[in-house]
Amino acid sequence: MLDNAPRGTICIEDIEIGMIRTLRKVVTDEDIEMFATVSTDRNPVHLDDDYAQDTIFGGRIAHGMLTAGLISAVIGEQLPGHGTVYLGQSLKFLAPVRPGDMVLTEVEVMEIDNAKRRVTMNTRCLVNGKKVLVGDATVLAPSRKFD
């Protein structure tokens, strides 16, 4: 059998229920500014200290989708990894992420459909042990076998 899977990939044949991969990242002011530029979301709650002080958050917060992007990083780089195709993602934002927060992102395999190469994963982001984002992702995992 030929192995055509990219390096850094866990193929569908090797994925198991309960597998977990994680990523830790401190969200910086620069991350928030770059995300605002790329996404064109320049909401002042993310960028303006004075404005953000008067909101329900009492200060600046990171874009929710910046935090969600950390889930994509785990899926695209670790589990399953390179060659993975995102099919869907649900997200529930539970608490804000602030500049300087260390975000722990966890992705856990919950279901596997080997015939369709689909993997369903529980996804979550935590700050200081508190869940700030939860959801589920469905992906098409790479295979060692040719289609």
C-alpha positions as CSV (number, residue, x, y, z in Angstrom):
1,M,0.0,0.0,0.0
2,L,1.3,3.4,-0.9
3,D,1.4,6.1,1.8
4,N,0.2,9.4,0.3
5,A,-0.7,11.1,3.6
6,P,1.1,14.4,4.3
7,R,3.6,14.5,7.1
8,G,2.2,15.6,10.5
9,T,-1.1,13.9,9.8
10,I,-3.1,11.2,11.6
11,C,-4.9,9.3,8.9
12,I,-8.5,8.0,9.3
13,E,-7.1,4.5,9.7
14,D,-5.2,5.5,12.9
15,I,-7.7,7.9,14.5
16,E,-9.4,6.5,17.7
17,I,-12.3,7.7,19.8
18,G,-11.0,9.7,22.8
19,M,-7.8,11.0,21.0
20,I,-7.1,14.6,22.2
21,R,-4.7,17.2,20.9
22,T,-4.1,20.6,22.4
23,L,-2.6,24.0,21.7
24,R,-1.7,26.8,24.2
25,K,-1.4,30.3,23.0
26,V,-1.3,33.7,24.6
27,V,-3.6,36.1,22.7
28,T,-1.7,39.3,22.2
29,D,-2.6,42.9,21.2
30,E,-0.8,42.2,17.9
31,D,-3.0,39.1,17.3
32,I,-6.1,41.2,17.8
33,E,-4.9,44.0,15.6
34,M,-3.9,41.6,12.8
35,F,-7.2,39.7,13.0
36,A,-9.1,43.0,12.8
37,T,-7.1,43.9,9.7
38,V,-7.6,40.5,8.0
39,S,-11.3,40.1,8.9
40,T,-12.1,43.8,8.5
41,D,-13.9,43.5,11.9
42,R,-12.8,46.8,13.5
43,N,-15.4,46.8,16.3
44,P,-14.0,49.1,19.0
45,V,-14.7,46.6,21.7
46,H,-11.6,44.8,20.3
47,L,-9.4,47.8,19.6
48,D,-10.3,50.9,21.7
49,D,-9.6,50.8,25.5
50,D,-11.7,53.8,26.3
51,Y,-14.7,52.5,24.3
52,A,-14.4,49.0,25.7
53,Q,-14.3,50.2,29.3
54,D,-17.9,51.3,29.0
55,T,-19.2,47.9,27.7
56,I,-20.5,44.9,29.5
57,F,-17.0,43.5,29.2
58,G,-15.3,46.3,31.1
59,G,-12.3,46.3,28.8
60,R,-11.1,45.1,25.4
61,I,-11.7,41.5,24.3
62,A,-10.4,39.4,21.4
63,H,-12.6,38.6,18.5
64,G,-14.5,35.4,19.1
65,M,-13.5,34.1,15.8
66,L,-9.9,34.6,16.6
67,T,-10.3,32.2,19.5
68,A,-12.3,29.8,17.2
69,G,-9.3,30.0,14.8
70,L,-7.2,28.2,17.4
71,I,-9.5,25.2,17.0
72,S,-8.9,25.3,13.3
73,A,-5.1,25.3,14.0
74,V,-5.4,22.1,16.1
75,I,-7.5,20.4,13.5
76,G,-5.3,21.5,10.5
77,E,-2.0,20.9,12.2
78,Q,-2.4,18.0,14.6
79,L,-5.7,16.1,14.6
80,P,-6.2,14.9,11.9
81,G,-3.6,17.4,10.5
82,H,-2.5,18.4,7.0
83,G,-4.9,17.4,4.3
84,T,-8.0,17.6,6.6
85,V,-11.1,19.2,5.1
86,Y,-13.4,21.1,7.5
87,L,-17.0,20.2,6.9
88,G,-18.7,22.0,9.8
89,Q,-18.2,23.6,13.2
90,S,-20.7,24.7,15.9
91,L,-19.6,27.4,18.3
92,K,-20.9,28.6,21.6
93,F,-19.1,31.6,23.2
94,L,-19.3,31.4,27.0
95,A,-16.9,34.1,28.2
96,P,-14.6,36.7,26.7
97,V,-10.9,36.2,25.9
98,R,-8.8,39.3,26.8
99,P,-5.4,40.5,25.6
100,G,-2.8,38.6,27.5
101,D,-5.0,35.5,28.2
102,M,-3.5,32.1,27.8
103,V,-6.0,30.0,25.8
104,L,-5.9,26.2,26.0
105,T,-7.5,24.7,23.0
106,E,-8.6,21.1,23.1
107,V,-9.9,18.9,20.3
108,E,-11.3,15.4,21.2
109,V,-12.4,12.7,18.8
110,M,-16.0,11.7,19.6
111,E,-17.2,9.7,16.5
112,I,-15.6,8.1,13.5
113,D,-17.2,7.1,10.2
114,N,-14.4,5.1,8.5
115,A,-16.4,4.5,5.4
116,K,-17.0,8.2,4.8
117,R,-13.7,9.3,6.4
118,R,-15.7,11.6,8.7
119,V,-14.6,12.5,12.2
120,T,-16.7,14.3,14.7
121,M,-14.8,16.1,17.5
122,N,-15.7,18.0,20.6
123,T,-13.9,21.4,20.6
124,R,-13.2,23.7,23.5
125,C,-11.1,26.7,24.5
126,L,-10.3,27.4,28.2
127,V,-8.8,30.3,30.0
128,N,-7.6,29.6,33.6
129,G,-9.5,26.3,33.5
130,K,-12.8,28.1,32.6
131,K,-14.5,27.2,29.3
132,V,-14.7,30.3,27.1
133,L,-15.8,28.5,23.8
134,V,-17.3,25.1,23.1
135,G,-18.6,23.3,20.1
136,D,-18.3,20.4,17.7
137,A,-16.5,20.0,14.5
138,T,-16.9,17.5,11.6
139,V,-14.0,16.9,9.3
140,L,-13.0,14.8,6.4
141,A,-9.8,13.0,7.5
142,P,-7.0,12.1,5.1
143,S,-6.4,8.5,4.3
144,R,-3.3,6.4,3.5
145,K,-5.3,4.8,0.7
146,F,-5.9,6.3,-2.7
147,D,-9.5,7.2,-3.5
